[in-house]
Amino acid sequence: MNQSPKHLIKLLERHGFFFKRAKGSHQIFYNPISNSTVVVPVHGNKDIKTATFLAILKQAGIDKKEI
């Protein structure tokens, strides 16, 4: 499973999220249809930890099988 922030951002954008703003190393994405906001940590080229990656998917309402 690819756990890079770039991969996660592409998944979010495919599900209707768009970039709203950034603060430091965290990017905030918003989905107007589901009215949900998700924060993605982008720390250089470091991968996101598995639990964090899955928690972001859960907040976004994306099933693990869609990865």
C-alpha positions in Angstrom: 0.0 0.0 0.0 1.4 3.4 -1.1 1.2 5.7 2.0 2.7 8.8 0.5 0.9 12.1 1.0 0.8 12.6 -2.8 -1.1 9.3 -3.2 -3.5 10.2 -0.5 -4.2 13.6 -2.0 -4.9 12.0 -5.4 -7.4 9.6 -3.7 -9.1 12.5 -2.0 -9.4 14.5 -5.2 -10.9 11.6 -7.0 -13.6 11.5 -4.3 -14.6 15.1 -4.6 -12.2 16.8 -2.2 -10.4 20.0 -3.2 -7.5 21.9 -1.6 -8.8 24.6 0.7 -5.8 25.9 2.5 -2.5 25.0 4.1 -0.9 25.8 7.5 2.7 24.8 7.9 3.2 21.2 6.8 -0.6 20.3 6.9 -2.9 20.7 3.9 -6.6 21.0 4.5 -9.0 19.4 1.9 -12.8 20.0 1.8 -15.7 18.1 0.2 -18.7 20.4 -0.4 -21.0 17.4 -1.1 -20.4 15.6 2.2 -19.5 18.9 4.0 -16.4 17.2 5.4 -12.9 18.5 6.0 -9.7 16.4 6.1 -6.2 17.3 7.2 -3.3 15.7 5.4 0.2 16.0 6.9 2.9 16.6 4.3 6.3 16.2 5.8 8.6 16.2 2.8 9.0 12.8 1.3 8.2 10.9 4.4 5.3 8.4 4.2 2.3 8.7 6.5 2.0 6.1 9.3 -0.4 3.3 8.6 -2.8 4.2 11.4 -2.9 7.9 10.4 -3.4 7.0 6.7 -6.4 4.8 7.6 -7.8 7.4 10.0 -7.8 10.0 7.2 -9.5 7.6 4.8 -12.1 6.9 7.5 -12.7 10.6 8.1 -13.1 11.1 4.3 -15.6 8.2 4.0 -13.3 6.2 1.7 -13.2 2.5 2.0 -9.8 0.8 2.4 -10.6 -1.5 -0.6 -10.7 1.6 -3.0 -7.0 2.3 -2.5 
